[in-house]
Amino acid sequence: MFARSWTNPRHGRDLNGPGRVGRTRSLPLLAALSLCGLASAAELQHRHLMVPSDPQAPRTAVAAPVSAPAARLFPLQANLTQAFPVEAANADGSDLWPCLGHTAGNPDCLLVGNPAIQLPRGGLVTGFPSFIWSLASGPSAVNGVGCDALTNGTTGVQPALYRPCAQLDTWFEDNTNDPTDDLLQHITVTQGSKVIFDSGTVDYGPAGPIKYPVNVLLSTDVNFGFWPGAAVGPNNGNCSADIGYPLSAPANPGATYVVAAGQTCEQPVAGKVRFATVTVLATPKYTPASADVCRSKGVPSPCFTVTWTKHQEIHQDFEAFFQ
């Protein structure tokens, strides 16, 4: 049983009706929400959902029957990739990438090819993946933006003041046929015993009516450590505070929320960095909170906390190096 409280940054722009943030239909990838460790609703600007607007093409029948894959989550890939140097580059406030190809019109997808055509369905644009990242901002850093919030210009929690070092992308395939349980993800980044990033538990909500299997890309803007004036924890700097949590009703709010993990972020240093990502499908259980808890969180009473009973879990962990 998951017993954390996680703040919810749930639904972004859904181009194809209801569905879980971060999910697409069948083969095309769903590129989703970016988590920046922000402490207000303005953080939701960094979380967006892009879903293919065209139906899944039928698959060619095979001559002989084959065994069906297990009904579970299948991890595919996890990367730390270059973030676009201009935040919210699209007209709708979303990042320029990740960007998925569609066969119908999508004004936020890039043109590719010679002569240029709209990025076709099945195509994906992301930043360059890298193993070595610079702590200091400047020409040698990716995008000129370093990975230390104290030195790269990040000065606060609002989107205009937050400069991500990179995007953290996790891809997986969901073959669970489970549209009712909540999709959860928790990302922790450490150097030895030090925590330098913690997303909290992010509840993207249930998938709703979709066709399985679906490929999912969860994209999170990340920086590390804390910005000036945010050195005191827990839930300081890039260790996310509660967002949209506790809940105002004993039900999913229909939007993503985040439950803080209570970690204290410390400043990153040169050396190896470990990324641990846990992605879960789980059944929520809602419990009334005391008036004191609601008041302490700045939420009107009555309010509700949540625990989860886990059904599926995958880990997509990797390392990088700061210099």
C-alpha positions as CSV (number, residue, x, y, z in Angstrom):
1,M,0.0,0.0,0.0
2,F,1.4,3.4,-1.0
3,A,0.9,5.8,1.9
4,R,2.4,9.0,0.6
5,S,0.5,12.1,-0.3
6,W,1.4,13.3,-3.7
7,T,0.3,16.6,-5.3
8,N,-1.6,16.4,-8.6
9,P,-0.6,18.1,-11.8
10,R,-2.9,16.0,-14.0
11,H,-4.5,16.9,-17.2
12,G,-2.9,18.9,-19.9
13,R,-4.2,19.5,-23.4
14,D,-6.0,16.4,-24.6
15,L,-6.4,16.4,-28.4
16,N,-8.4,13.2,-28.4
17,G,-10.9,13.3,-25.6
18,P,-10.5,11.8,-22.1
19,G,-7.5,9.8,-21.1
20,R,-4.5,9.6,-18.8
21,V,-1.9,12.2,-19.0
22,G,1.0,10.7,-20.7
23,R,-0.9,8.1,-22.7
24,T,-1.4,7.7,-26.4
25,R,-3.3,5.2,-28.5
26,S,-1.5,2.1,-29.6
27,L,1.7,2.8,-31.6
28,P,2.2,6.5,-31.4
29,L,3.8,7.8,-28.3
30,L,2.2,10.0,-25.9
31,A,4.5,12.8,-24.8
32,A,3.5,14.2,-21.6
33,L,3.7,16.7,-18.8
34,S,6.9,18.2,-17.5
35,L,7.6,18.4,-13.8
36,C,9.8,21.2,-12.6
37,G,9.7,20.9,-8.9
38,L,7.5,24.0,-8.7
39,A,5.4,25.0,-5.8
40,S,2.3,26.5,-7.3
41,A,-0.3,26.0,-10.0
42,A,2.0,27.9,-12.4
43,E,4.1,24.8,-12.5
44,L,1.4,23.2,-14.6
45,Q,2.7,25.2,-17.5
46,H,5.5,22.6,-17.6
47,R,3.1,19.6,-17.9
48,H,1.4,19.0,-21.2
49,L,-0.4,16.1,-22.8
50,M,-0.1,15.4,-26.6
51,V,-2.3,12.6,-28.0
52,P,-2.5,11.5,-31.6
53,S,-5.7,12.9,-33.2
54,D,-6.1,10.1,-35.7
55,P,-7.3,6.6,-35.0
56,Q,-4.9,3.7,-34.8
57,A,-4.4,2.0,-38.1
58,P,-5.5,-1.7,-38.2
59,R,-2.7,-4.3,-37.9
60,T,-2.1,-6.9,-40.6
61,A,-3.3,-10.3,-39.6
62,V,-0.7,-12.9,-39.0
63,A,-0.8,-16.3,-40.6
64,A,-0.3,-18.3,-37.4
65,P,-1.6,-17.6,-33.9
66,V,1.0,-16.2,-31.4
67,S,1.0,-16.1,-27.7
68,A,-0.2,-12.8,-26.3
69,P,2.2,-10.7,-24.2
70,A,1.6,-10.5,-20.4
71,A,-0.9,-7.9,-19.3
72,R,1.5,-5.5,-17.6
73,L,3.7,-2.4,-18.0
74,F,6.8,-2.9,-20.2
75,P,9.7,-0.5,-19.7
76,L,11.2,0.7,-23.0
77,Q,13.7,3.6,-22.5
78,A,14.7,6.3,-20.1
79,N,16.9,9.3,-21.0
80,L,18.1,12.6,-19.8
81,T,17.8,14.8,-22.9
82,Q,18.5,18.4,-23.9
83,A,15.8,20.9,-23.0
84,F,14.7,23.5,-25.5
85,P,16.6,26.8,-24.7
86,V,13.3,28.8,-24.8
87,E,10.7,27.8,-22.4
88,A,7.1,27.6,-23.5
89,A,8.0,28.0,-27.2
90,N,4.7,27.0,-28.6
91,A,1.6,29.2,-28.8
92,D,-0.3,27.2,-26.2
93,G,2.5,27.5,-23.6
94,S,3.9,24.0,-24.1
95,D,7.6,23.2,-24.7
96,L,8.6,22.8,-28.3
97,W,9.5,19.2,-27.7
98,P,8.8,16.4,-27.0
99,C,6.6,16.5,-30.2
100,L,4.7,13.7,-31.7
101,G,3.8,13.2,-35.4
102,H,0.2,13.2,-36.5
103,T,-1.5,12.5,-39.8
104,A,-4.0,15.3,-39.0
105,G,-3.2,18.9,-38.4
106,N,-1.1,19.7,-35.3
107,P,0.2,23.2,-35.2
108,D,2.7,22.3,-32.4
109,C,4.6,19.7,-34.4
110,L,7.7,20.5,-36.4
111,L,8.1,20.2,-40.1
112,V,10.7,17.7,-41.4
113,G,12.2,16.6,-44.7
114,N,13.1,18.3,-47.9
115,P,10.8,19.6,-49.1
116,A,9.4,20.1,-45.6
117,I,6.3,18.2,-44.6
118,Q,4.5,18.0,-41.3
119,L,6.1,15.5,-38.9
120,P,4.4,12.2,-39.9
121,R,2.7,9.9,-37.5
122,G,5.1,7.6,-35.8
123,G,7.7,10.4,-35.6
124,L,9.0,11.9,-32.4
125,V,11.2,15.0,-31.7
126,T,13.2,15.2,-28.5
127,G,16.5,16.9,-27.4
128,F,19.8,15.1,-27.7
129,P,20.4,12.5,-24.9
130,S,23.7,12.9,-23.1
131,F,25.7,11.2,-20.3
132,I,27.9,14.2,-19.4
133,W,26.3,17.4,-18.3
134,S,27.8,20.7,-17.2
135,L,27.0,22.2,-13.7
136,A,27.9,25.7,-14.8
137,S,25.9,27.8,-17.3
138,G,27.8,29.1,-20.4
139,P,28.8,28.1,-23.9
140,S,30.1,24.7,-22.8
141,A,26.8,23.7,-21.2
142,V,23.9,22.1,-23.0
143,N,21.8,25.0,-24.3
144,G,24.1,27.3,-22.3
145,V,22.2,26.3,-19.2
146,G,23.9,24.4,-16.4
147,C,22.6,21.8,-14.1
148,D,23.1,23.7,-10.8
149,A,20.1,25.8,-9.9
150,L,22.4,28.1,-7.8
151,T,24.5,29.0,-10.9
152,N,22.3,28.8,-14.0
153,G,19.9,31.6,-13.4
154,T,17.0,29.8,-11.7
155,T,15.8,32.2,-9.0
156,G,12.4,30.9,-8.0
157,V,9.4,28.7,-8.5
158,Q,7.4,30.5,-11.2
159,P,7.9,29.2,-14.8
160,A,9.5,32.5,-15.9
161,L,12.1,32.1,-13.1
162,Y,12.8,28.4,-13.6
163,R,15.5,27.3,-16.1
164,P,15.6,23.5,-16.5
165,C,18.9,21.8,-17.1
166,A,17.3,19.0,-19.1
167,Q,14.2,16.9,-19.7
168,L,13.9,13.5,-18.2
169,D,11.9,11.2,-20.5
170,T,10.6,7.7,-19.5
171,W,8.9,5.5,-22.2
172,F,6.9,2.4,-21.5
173,E,4.1,0.3,-23.0
174,D,0.9,-0.3,-21.1
175,N,-0.7,-3.6,-21.9
176,T,-2.7,-3.9,-18.7
177,N,-6.2,-3.2,-20.0
178,D,-6.6,-1.2,-16.8
179,P,-8.3,2.1,-17.6
180,T,-9.6,2.8,-14.0
181,D,-6.5,2.7,-11.8
182,D,-4.3,5.8,-11.3
183,L,-0.9,6.2,-13.1
184,L,1.7,7.3,-10.6
185,Q,5.4,8.3,-11.0
186,H,8.1,9.2,-8.5
187,I,11.5,10.4,-9.7
188,T,14.5,10.8,-7.3
189,V,17.9,11.9,-8.3
190,T,20.8,11.4,-5.9
191,Q,24.6,11.8,-5.5
192,G,25.7,9.3,-2.9
193,S,23.5,10.0,0.1
194,K,22.4,13.5,-1.1
195,V,19.1,14.1,-2.8
196,I,19.4,16.8,-5.6
197,F,15.9,16.3,-7.2
198,D,12.6,14.7,-6.0
199,S,9.4,15.0,-8.0
200,G,7.2,13.8,-5.2
201,T,4.6,11.3,-6.2
202,V,2.8,12.5,-9.3
203,D,-0.7,11.2,-9.9
204,Y,-1.7,11.4,-13.5
205,G,-5.1,9.9,-12.8
206,P,-6.9,7.0,-14.7
207,A,-6.5,6.4,-18.4
208,G,-10.2,6.3,-19.1
209,P,-11.6,4.9,-22.3
210,I,-8.6,4.1,-24.6
211,K,-7.5,1.2,-26.8
212,Y,-4.7,-1.0,-25.5
213,P,-1.8,-1.4,-25.8
214,V,-0.7,2.2,-25.5
215,N,2.8,3.6,-25.6
216,V,3.5,6.3,-23.0
217,L,6.1,9.0,-22.8
218,L,6.3,10.9,-19.6
219,S,8.5,14.0,-19.9
220,T,9.7,16.0,-16.9
221,D,11.7,19.3,-16.9
222,V,14.5,18.9,-14.4
223,N,17.1,21.0,-12.6
224,F,19.1,20.1,-9.6
225,G,19.7,21.4,-6.1
226,F,18.0,24.6,-5.0
227,W,17.9,28.2,-6.1
228,P,19.0,31.2,-3.9
229,G,16.9,31.5,-0.8
230,A,15.5,27.9,-1.0
231,A,18.2,26.1,0.9
232,V,16.0,24.9,3.8
233,G,14.0,21.7,3.5
234,P,12.0,19.6,3.4
235,N,10.4,20.1,-0.1
236,N,12.8,23.0,-0.9
237,G,14.1,24.0,-4.4
238,N,13.9,21.0,-6.8
239,C,12.4,18.7,-4.2
240,S,8.7,19.3,-5.0
241,A,6.2,20.5,-2.5
242,D,2.5,19.4,-2.6
243,I,0.7,20.7,-5.7
244,G,-3.1,20.4,-5.7
245,Y,-3.0,18.3,-2.6
246,P,-4.7,17.5,-0.2
247,L,-7.7,16.9,-2.4
248,S,-11.0,18.9,-2.0
249,A,-13.1,15.8,-2.6
250,P,-12.7,12.0,-2.1
251,A,-12.2,11.4,-5.8
252,N,-9.7,12.0,-8.5
253,P,-9.8,15.8,-9.3
254,G,-9.6,15.3,-13.0
255,A,-6.2,17.0,-13.1
256,T,-2.6,15.9,-12.3
257,Y,-1.6,16.4,-8.7
258,V,1.7,16.0,-6.7
259,V,2.2,14.6,-3.2
260,A,5.5,15.8,-1.7
261,A,8.0,13.3,-0.5
262,G,9.4,15.4,2.3
263,Q,13.0,15.3,0.9
264,T,15.5,18.1,1.3
265,C,17.4,19.0,-1.9
266,E,21.2,19.7,-1.6
267,Q,23.5,21.4,-4.1
268,P,24.8,19.1,-6.9
269,V,28.6,18.7,-7.3
270,A,30.9,17.2,-10.0
271,G,30.6,13.4,-10.2
272,K,28.2,10.6,-10.9
273,V,24.4,11.1,-10.5
274,R,21.8,8.3,-10.2
275,F,18.2,8.7,-11.5
276,A,15.6,6.4,-10.0
277,T,12.1,6.4,-11.6
278,V,9.2,4.3,-10.3
279,T,6.1,4.1,-12.4
280,V,3.0,2.5,-10.9
281,L,-0.6,1.6,-11.6
282,A,-2.5,1.7,-8.3
283,T,-6.0,1.9,-6.8
284,P,-6.5,5.1,-4.7
285,K,-8.2,5.2,-1.3
286,Y,-9.4,8.6,0.0
287,T,-9.4,9.5,3.7
288,P,-10.8,12.7,5.3
289,A,-8.1,14.9,6.8
290,S,-8.4,16.9,10.0
291,A,-9.2,20.5,9.9
292,D,-5.7,21.2,11.2
293,V,-4.1,19.3,8.3
294,C,-6.2,21.1,5.7
295,R,-5.4,24.5,7.3
296,S,-1.7,23.7,7.5
297,K,-1.7,23.0,3.7
298,G,-3.7,26.0,2.8
299,V,-6.6,23.9,1.6
300,P,-10.3,24.6,2.6
301,S,-11.8,22.0,4.9
302,P,-13.0,19.3,4.3
303,C,-10.0,17.9,2.5
304,F,-8.8,14.4,1.8
305,T,-5.5,12.5,1.7
306,V,-4.9,9.4,-0.5
307,T,-3.1,6.1,-0.2
308,W,-2.7,3.6,-3.1
309,T,-2.8,-0.2,-3.5
310,K,-0.2,-1.0,-6.1
311,H,-1.0,-3.4,-9.0
312,Q,1.8,-2.8,-11.5
313,E,5.3,-1.3,-11.0
314,I,8.3,-0.7,-13.2
315,H,11.7,0.8,-12.5
316,Q,13.6,2.8,-15.2
317,D,16.9,3.8,-13.6
318,F,20.1,5.2,-15.2
319,E,23.2,7.3,-14.4
320,A,24.7,10.5,-15.7
321,F,27.8,12.5,-14.9
322,F,28.2,16.2,-13.9
323,Q,31.3,18.2,-14.5
